[in-house]
Amino acid sequence: MSYQGFISRLSQEEHDFYEIKNAAAEFYRVNRVPEEIERALNELFFNKPEDLHGYLANYFTKLSAPPRISRVKGREVHDAKGQLTVEAEVFCIICNKEQSMSSASISSHFGPKETSLQSKERGDHVMTAVQWINQPLNNLLKDQNPCDQSKVDLILSDFFMACYLEEKNLRNREREESRSPESDVVLPSPPPAQTKDKKGVDKGKKSNTAEKPFHPPEPAEPVLLGSLAIGSVSLALAKTGAQIQGIPLYKYIAALQNQEAPTRFHIPLSLVTLLSCGKTSPGKLSLLEEVILIPKVGQRIKQVLHSSAALCIITMTLELQKEMMRIMNTSTKSGAAQAVLCDRGAPAVSYERPEQPLDLITEACSNLGLALGTEIHLALNCAAPELMDYSKGKYEIATGVLKSPDELVDMYQALISKYPAVVALIDPFRREDTNQWEKLSNVIGDSCSLLSDITYKPQAPPLPGVRGHILKHMNETTVSDLIRITSEQQGAVLMGTTCNEPCSDESLSDMAVGLGLDYVKLGGLSGAERMTKYNQLISIEEELAQQGMLVSKEKHPPPLFPEEPQEQSPAAGCTA
């Protein structure tokens, strides 16, 4: 008698104990089922006869082989801007049946200066990532436990490192082969001729005022073709593990980080892009890539039902943007340009000086009765590393306006003094300008926090005066990498979108909650790819509130991240 036949007879609701017992005995005799199963059935018949089928289903499921990865599949898809990216899908064998479990697609980054002319390079990256997933990664991950995140991430990272070293060795060999013996001979150059101008001053001699040394840029590591496959597969496997265990992704990630499932969660405060003034904006100002709204601590993402005491974060941001648009539109008669919607999901304004967008926000808050500096604060994403003119050794903060690193320190100090609601600066300098980082930190004191993007250099030495770090989930970054980095770095902020690469996967909201972060940056409030993340954060907030697991995170007043105590090591500040 087959197992299906045995279950079929049970499904006929034969409630007579002896008939069911005889059917079970016949099944045991033919299939030689272990005695412990018979004892379990005896317990069922005597204690829970009304739960016959549910009990048997659960019991035999526990006896089945544990889930294992059967294959991973990569495919080319299009992101929110219509550009090519890769999606990873995970298939598992569960109860002897292959099932499609989860898929994921993360943000991509192919270099510091991405343009539309690089579409061929983008296609090469995506095509290689798909090949990685469908061939070598598929073979490496087959039969692995999908719930062992650390092991599968180690397999992914080891594979990436092997490919990286192979590519690096290949580049070194090509560089050596391209060097001719004649190119190694360096002829001494004659000393500069010393001529005199009309005033009799030697032009060849150096002036008494010595110029400060300008540090050259750190060599940028090229983005490895196919690296996008690593982060996508890692996230898809994390979603698979959560699905198998029957828990939300944020609880699954929290258990991975804390080695056990926590009983309390807090919702990270959303940093919302309010205005855009970067290179893609219509105006001359390039310095302030984003002006970011920081809501009051404890403010809900969604309006609490029957509560009108305070606007929720989303409603408040939209009202503020609406008022700013009204002000700009009424000012067009005096020569000001109207704002346009940019890729970051926020209005892009046409300005020439950094004070102008801050004056606009101040006026809009005053008109709406919002206490700027109390109910809301501001952060400035300066994105200064992208503004350096290396031929002149200065930052081009606006078209034709150049400032040295020291002049930029003075400008930031003046802005923070004039606008005390600005409590954070993101990437105000290049990493190479360590003296200016330290100088700015000293002059602004505790009134403002300096944040640095460590996405591409998580192992780089800390910059002086930095209290928080921006981190994006992209390319070869695995879920285990995010857990490790956010545990080691003080004041980590997970950024959901890069400047030009929005991602529609709502899992970033789960990761921010699961990692226990204080802040998360999800972009502006325009575009489905961004609102999906905000809606997921709202769903998590409501779910935790219903379960009695939501707690309010008591934060220090601005700046965002208080200075770390002297006796505490830099790696000890964990935001979880």
Disulfide bonds with the S-S distance in Angstrom:
none
